[in-house]
Amino acid sequence: MDIKRVRRFGESFAHPLVVLISLPNDTGHSRFAVTAGRSVGNAVDRNRAKRLIRAALQNLLPNIKSGWDFVIIARRPLADSNCQKTQNALKSLLRKAGLYHKANFVSSQK
């Protein structure tokens, strides 16, 4: 994935904790890049922010539409956040982008 291409031509969605940039690709599956600049804090804070984003994405992956490239950029408040808040922020941005679909499970109770 070419991160510069996604940042330049992709559509951006902002949240106080993260920024999501998305661009369609022709691979048939989605790819993710997670970044945290120096504005987030020192190396420990930046690494923690990236781990939080990756952990929050794990539960959302089955519901994200395939065929897209994503760049997720951490913002300063993310360093003081938790996994649930991060997951809610990502879900909100993905819904805003129209790329999150909740799977409908039909229970067969008799």
RODO-2510 file (C-alpha; in nm, 4 decimals, decimal comma):
residues 110
     n   res          X          Y          Z
     1     m     0,0000     0,0000     0,0000
     2     d     0,1222     0,3453    -0,0892
     3     i     0,0461     0,5609     0,2153
     4     k     0,1282     0,8848     0,0351
     5     r    -0,1230     0,8007    -0,2386
     6     v    -0,3971     0,7307     0,0168
     7     r    -0,3223     1,0523     0,2058
     8     r    -0,3189     1,2584    -0,1120
     9     f    -0,6223     1,1182    -0,2931
    10     g    -0,8251     0,9541    -0,0147
    11     e    -1,1286     1,0854     0,1654
    12     s    -1,0626     1,2010     0,5211
    13     f    -1,2840     1,1680     0,8285
    14     a    -1,1870     1,3242     1,1605
    15     h    -1,2602     1,2419     1,5235
    16     p    -1,0968     1,3941     1,8327
    17     l    -0,9025     1,0682     1,8871
    18     v    -0,8143     0,9589     1,5316
    19     v    -0,8269     1,0566     1,1649
    20     l    -0,9356     0,7995     0,9058
    21     i    -0,8375     0,8335     0,5409
    22     s    -0,9843     0,5838     0,2941
    23     l    -0,9288     0,5115    -0,0737
    24     p    -1,0611     0,2218    -0,2829
    25     n    -0,8100    -0,0330    -0,4083
    26     d    -0,8345    -0,3085    -0,6670
    27     t    -0,7002    -0,5951    -0,4563
    28     g    -1,0328    -0,7208    -0,3233
    29     h    -0,9250    -0,6923     0,0408
    30     s    -0,8720    -0,4034     0,2797
    31     r    -0,5314    -0,2852     0,3961
    32     f    -0,4505    -0,0699     0,6968
    33     a    -0,1656     0,1603     0,7936
    34     v    -0,1503     0,3006     1,1460
    35     t     0,0585     0,6092     1,2206
    36     a     0,1236     0,8368     1,5155
    37     g     0,3230     1,1564     1,4745
    38     r     0,5352     1,3338     1,7302
    39     s     0,2394     1,5474     1,8315
    40     v     0,0982     1,2382     2,0072
    41     g     0,3921     1,2332     2,2487
    42     n     0,7178     1,0518     2,3041
    43     a     0,7954     0,7083     2,1601
    44     v     0,6170     0,5295     2,4443
    45     d     0,2969     0,7312     2,3875
    46     r     0,3118     0,6869     2,0094
    47     n     0,3586     0,3097     2,0374
    48     r     0,0756     0,2828     2,2914
    49     a    -0,1533     0,4814     2,0600
    50     k    -0,0737     0,2524     1,7661
    51     r    -0,1316    -0,0586     1,9795
    52     l    -0,4684     0,0807     2,0908
    53     i    -0,5737     0,1377     1,7300
    54     r    -0,4655    -0,2119     1,6221
    55     a    -0,6436    -0,3736     1,9177
    56     a    -0,9622    -0,1771     1,8485
    57     l    -0,9512    -0,2756     1,4802
    58     q    -0,9397    -0,6487     1,5578
    59     n    -1,3044    -0,6591     1,6659
    60     l    -1,4194    -0,4372     1,3787
    61     l    -1,2460    -0,6190     1,0908
    62     p    -1,5266    -0,8663     1,0085
    63     n    -1,7673    -0,5749     0,9526
    64     i    -1,5432    -0,3510     0,7401
    65     k    -1,6085    -0,3546     0,3675
    66     s    -1,3282    -0,5065     0,1650
    67     g    -1,1402    -0,3459    -0,1227
    68     w    -1,0207    -0,0327     0,0571
    69     d    -0,6912     0,1139     0,1767
    70     f    -0,7024     0,2898     0,5128
    71     v    -0,4578     0,5200     0,6858
    72     i    -0,5412     0,5750     1,0519
    73     i    -0,3627     0,8642     1,2200
    74     a    -0,3552     0,8921     1,5988
    75     r    -0,4236     1,2279     1,7610
    76     r    -0,2865     1,3529     2,0932
    77     p    -0,5886     1,2620     2,3157
    78     l    -0,5607     0,8971     2,2057
    79     a    -0,2552     0,8459     2,4257
    80     d    -0,4796     0,8917     2,7318
    81     s    -0,7718     0,6878     2,5953
    82     n    -0,8693     0,3220     2,6307
    83     c    -0,9517     0,0463     2,3829
    84     q    -1,3313     0,0829     2,4056
    85     k    -1,3240     0,4569     2,3332
    86     t    -1,0838     0,3961     2,0458
    87     q    -1,3089     0,1247     1,9032
    88     n    -1,6128     0,3529     1,9266
    89     a    -1,4217     0,6318     1,7493
    90     l    -1,3124     0,4012     1,4665
    91     k    -1,6615     0,2550     1,4302
    92     s    -1,8072     0,6055     1,4123
    93     l    -1,5622     0,7117     1,1407
    94     l    -1,6132     0,3927     0,9396
    95     r    -1,9903     0,4420     0,9531
    96     k    -1,9493     0,8038     0,8458
    97     a    -1,7417     0,6798     0,5508
    98     g    -2,0077     0,4198     0,4676
    99     l    -1,7559     0,1366     0,5036
   100     y    -1,8852    -0,0348     0,8175
   101     h    -2,1707    -0,2799     0,7915
   102     k    -2,2993    -0,4626     1,0928
   103     a    -2,3464    -0,8294     1,0109
   104     n    -2,7036    -0,9411     1,0688
   105     f    -2,7078    -1,2722     1,2460
   106     v    -3,0338    -1,4615     1,2375
   107     s    -3,0819    -1,6830     1,5372
   108     s    -3,2767    -1,9987     1,4774
   109     q    -3,4723    -2,0546     1,7948
   110     k    -3,7409    -2,3214     1,7977
***
